[in-house]
């Protein structure tokens, strides 16, 4: 997701469109990306480390974006 301090023109356009569609009570729309990965790891800690490293080094632009993730076991 974009940092809260940064302008999100796509989110603002969606928020404005909500009003045009008579959908009220929607505030502070932010548009981001969703990524799903299957990760092989022996432990939850190892999986967490792999995903965190991928986010920091490749998937997220930390200057402009924040990230969070959730692990689910299969």
N, C-alpha and C positions, 0 to 999 in steps of 0.2 A: 504494500500500500504506500502511496505517497506520504511523506512526512506531513503532519498536520500544518506545519508552517508554510508549506508550498501550495501554490495555487493548483487546483485540480479542475481544468476547464471542462473535461468530460463529465466529471461529477456535477459541476455547476449546471451544465446543459441538461443533464438528466433531472436535477432538482427543479429547474425552471419548467421543464416539460411536464413534470408531475402536476404543477399548478395549472398548466394549460389543459390537462386531462381531468381537472377537478378532483385530483387526489390530494387531500390536505393532510397536514400534520407531518410531512416528510421534511427533515432538515439535515443539513450537513452530509450530503451524498458524496461518497468517495469511491472512485473506481480503481481497482487494482487487478492483480492477476492471481490465478489459482493454479497450482502445479501439484500433480499427483505422481508419486514415485513408489515403486516397489523396491525395497532395500533388503539385501541379505546381510544378516548380522547374527552373531552368537548371543548377544545380550541387548537389552533395551538401551543401555548406556552406549554401546558401540553404534547402534543405529542412530541414536541421538547425535553422536559426534559426527557421523558421516553426513547426515542431513544438514546439520549446522554448518559444517565446512563447505558443503555444496552451495548453501545459501550465501555464505559470506564471500566465497571465491568466484561464484559463477552466476547464480540465479537472481540475486538481489543487487541493485545499485545502491549501496549503503549511503551514498551522498544524498540520494533523493527518496529512498524507500526504506520502510521498515518491513520486518517479516516476523511471522510466527508459524509454528508447525505443530501438528498433532500426530502422534504415532498410534497406529492401530495394528494389533497382531492378527495374523491370518491363521 
